[in-house]
Every structure is written in structure tokens, then in C-alpha cells.
Amino acid sequence: MMNYDDIQITGASRRLNNVVACKIIAVDPAFGIKVEAAKNQTITLMPKNFEIFEYKPGMWVDCQLHKNNGEVTGCRRIGMTSPKFIPEE
């Protein structure tokens, strides 16, 4: 069972805290995970050293995005995306 942060569990809380589901597009042990944060914008995030989890392309992670004029200027990974918030492709 996954544990979710309070800002991930309701749609209203997600919108209020700028939490979005980001798809993992690449995994590199040396550089971390590359996620598609917004249209045509990717960000590389480094998992924490204590994490024992195998990330794979195609998985979804929740990220708290900070934007300036529509461009993502900062990103904080919250955790794995709850199945009910994974976008339909």
C-alpha cells in the first residue's frame, strides 16, 4: 500500500497546491528520473538516497510545480500518483 501526502488525496487540494501527475519518460541511475512536467517540458529529478524503489518509464509521480509565465521554474516530487489521478492517454 502506498502512503500519500495530504496535498495529493483530493482534487481540490491538488489544484490548490499545484500538484500534477507527471509521467516518467526515462530513468538513469546516475542522473535520476526524467519526467514530462508540462507540454514539451521535461525535468530531471534525483530520488532521495534512502528510497528503495525501482522507477520505470511509464510510471506516474506527483510533482508540485512552480511556474513563471507558463514555464516550469521549479519542481518538487511528492510521491507516486494515486491511480485515480493518473490521466487517461
Summary of the structure (lengths in Angstrom):
residues: 89
radius of gyration: 12.6
end to end distance: 24.5
largest distance: 37.4
contacts: 213
relative contact order: 0.27
helix: 13%
strand: 46%
